[in-house]
Amino acid sequence: MRLRIDLSYDGTDFSGWATQPGLRTVQSSVETALGQVLGLSDPPTTVCAGRTDAGVHARGQVVHVDLPSPTSTPWPDLDILSRRFSRRLPSDIVLRKLLEAPAGFDARFSALSRLYVYRLWDSDCYDPLTRKYSTCYSHPLNLSAMQHASQDLLGLHDFAAFCRAKPGGTTIRCLETLTVRRELSTMITFTVKGDAFCHSMVRSLVGALVAIGRDFRNREWLTHHLSSTTRAHDITVMPAHGLTLEKVYYPHDEELSDQANRTRTRRDEFP
């Protein structure tokens, strides 16, 4: 049986999502809790919709796990399993939902898009209660300049200049929306939605826009990097703690399998 698990977590004290020897990660914490609840000697392996970096938070992470066939007694009822699992999780991970996944569901490959929000204070006057979940930049930024430049990034592009390349991977992505808004007098939110994101891509996109908002760079500099096929060394990767994975979008149940097959097809060139 495949389960869908929806989670929220404070990424402050985690070394990212993915399991790493000797480090506290979200994946290892989730798998350990599941293994304990199910009485398994080897914890089951989970798959997430989007691997978050060290310090990045999630309000809407989605995970799937395949339960092995029970050796003797059946697995607990899902309501009971959910309660037991929730109690086993550390306090900085919260279980939002646990249910049997529909046929064809894959947390990673069935996803249509992911939504991230980056929160930044462009003043020394900020709310200290948000310091773990937002970045203090301390310099006023030109909101209009960033809003106009953000539109150049929309659509299907090779975002190699904004990513830490993965061997054998592709950096071609489709950016659906990128909005820049002033939510409070000194807080700016960058809301980014795309089909998928490369390692450090969102924080690099925000870093590029901040450089334009500070009048260090212009739109021509941005579009030049957008046409590059190598990583840029003059784009600042913004601090991780300002970023939150807010939501993952999926198609209707009957389209899950087809979407997963499309996603697994490597994208090497533009249409």
Backbone hydrogen bonds, N-H to C=O, Kabsch-Sander energy under -0.5 kcal/mol:
donor,donor_aa,acceptor,acceptor_aa,energy
3,L,65,V,-2.9
4,R,99,L,-3.2
5,I,63,V,-3.1
6,D,97,K,-2.8
7,L,61,Q,-2.6
8,S,94,V,-2.2
9,Y,58,A,-3.0
10,D,92,D,-2.1
11,G,9,Y,-0.7
13,D,10,D,-0.5
14,F,11,G,-1.6
15,S,24,R,-3.3
16,G,14,F,-0.6
17,W,52,T,-2.6
23,L,20,Q,-2.1
25,T,23,L,-0.7
26,V,16,G,-2.0
27,Q,17,W,-2.7
29,S,25,T,-1.7
30,V,26,V,-2.6
31,E,27,Q,-2.8
32,T,28,S,-2.3
33,A,29,S,-2.0
34,L,30,V,-2.3
35,G,31,E,-2.6
36,Q,32,T,-2.1
37,V,33,A,-2.2
38,L,34,L,-2.4
39,G,35,G,-0.8
40,L,35,G,-2.4
47,V,64,H,-2.2
49,A,62,V,-2.3
55,G,11,G,-1.0
55,G,14,F,-1.0
56,V,53,D,-2.1
57,H,243,L,-2.3
58,A,9,Y,-2.3
59,R,245,L,-3.4
60,G,245,L,-1.8
61,Q,7,L,-1.7
63,V,5,I,-2.5
64,H,47,V,-2.6
65,V,3,L,-1.6
66,D,45,T,-0.6
67,L,1,M,-3.2
67,L,65,V,-0.6
72,S,73,T,-0.6
81,L,77,D,-3.1
82,S,78,L,-2.6
83,R,79,D,-1.9
84,R,80,I,-2.5
85,F,81,L,-2.8
86,S,82,S,-2.5
87,R,83,R,-1.8
88,R,84,R,-1.2
89,L,85,F,-1.2
93,I,90,P,-1.9
94,V,8,S,-3.2
96,R,6,D,-3.1
96,R,94,V,-0.5
97,K,6,D,-1.5
99,L,4,R,-2.1
101,A,2,R,-2.7
105,F,102,P,-1.9
110,S,106,D,-2.2
111,A,108,R,-0.7
112,L,249,Y,-3.1
113,S,249,Y,-1.1
114,R,194,G,-2.7
115,L,247,K,-2.9
116,Y,192,V,-3.0
117,V,244,T,-2.3
118,Y,190,F,-2.6
119,R,242,G,-2.3
120,L,188,I,-2.6
121,W,135,T,-3.4
122,D,120,L,-0.6
122,D,186,T,-1.8
126,Y,124,D,-1.1
130,T,127,D,-2.0
131,R,128,P,-1.2
133,Y,130,T,-2.0
134,S,130,T,-0.7
135,T,119,R,-2.3
137,Y,121,W,-3.4
137,Y,135,T,-0.7
138,S,121,W,-0.9
138,S,123,S,-0.5
142,N,213,G,-2.3
143,L,141,L,-1.1
146,M,142,N,-1.7
147,Q,143,L,-2.4
148,H,144,S,-2.4
149,A,145,A,-2.1
150,S,146,M,-2.1
151,Q,147,Q,-0.7
151,Q,148,H,-0.8
152,D,149,A,-1.4
153,L,150,S,-1.2
154,L,151,Q,-0.8
155,G,175,L,-3.1
157,H,155,G,-0.6
157,H,173,R,-2.4
159,F,157,H,-0.8
159,F,171,T,-2.7
162,F,159,F,-1.8
163,C,160,A,-1.3
164,R,199,H,-2.0
165,A,163,C,-0.9
169,G,166,K,-3.0
173,R,157,H,-2.4
173,R,171,T,-0.6
175,L,155,G,-2.5
175,L,173,R,-0.6
176,E,174,C,-0.7
176,E,193,K,-2.0
177,T,193,K,-1.9
179,T,191,T,-2.3
181,R,189,T,-2.3
183,E,181,R,-0.8
183,E,187,M,-1.2
184,L,187,M,-1.1
187,M,184,L,-0.5
188,I,120,L,-3.6
189,T,181,R,-2.9
190,F,118,Y,-2.7
191,T,179,T,-2.6
191,T,189,T,-0.6
192,V,116,Y,-2.8
192,V,190,F,-0.6
193,K,177,T,-2.4
194,G,114,R,-1.8
195,D,174,C,-2.0
199,H,164,R,-0.5
201,M,198,C,-1.9
204,S,200,S,-1.6
205,L,201,M,-2.5
206,V,202,V,-2.3
207,G,203,R,-1.9
208,A,204,S,-2.3
209,L,205,L,-2.0
210,V,206,V,-2.6
211,A,207,G,-1.8
212,I,208,A,-1.4
213,G,209,L,-2.7
214,R,210,V,-1.8
215,D,212,I,-1.3
216,F,211,A,-2.6
217,R,211,A,-1.4
222,L,218,N,-1.5
223,T,219,R,-2.7
224,H,220,E,-2.0
225,H,221,W,-1.8
226,L,222,L,-1.7
227,S,223,T,-1.0
227,S,224,H,-0.7
228,S,225,H,-1.2
232,A,161,A,-1.7
236,T,234,D,-0.5
238,M,203,R,-1.4
238,M,236,T,-0.7
242,G,239,P,-1.0
243,L,240,A,-2.2
244,T,117,V,-1.9
245,L,57,H,-2.4
246,E,115,L,-2.3
246,E,244,T,-0.8
247,K,115,L,-1.5
249,Y,113,S,-2.8
255,E,252,H,-2.4
256,L,253,D,-1.3
259,Q,255,E,-2.3
260,A,256,L,-2.2
261,N,257,S,-2.1
262,R,258,D,-2.2
263,T,259,Q,-2.4
264,R,260,A,-1.8
265,T,261,N,-0.6
265,T,262,R,-0.9
266,R,264,R,-0.6
268,D,266,R,-0.8
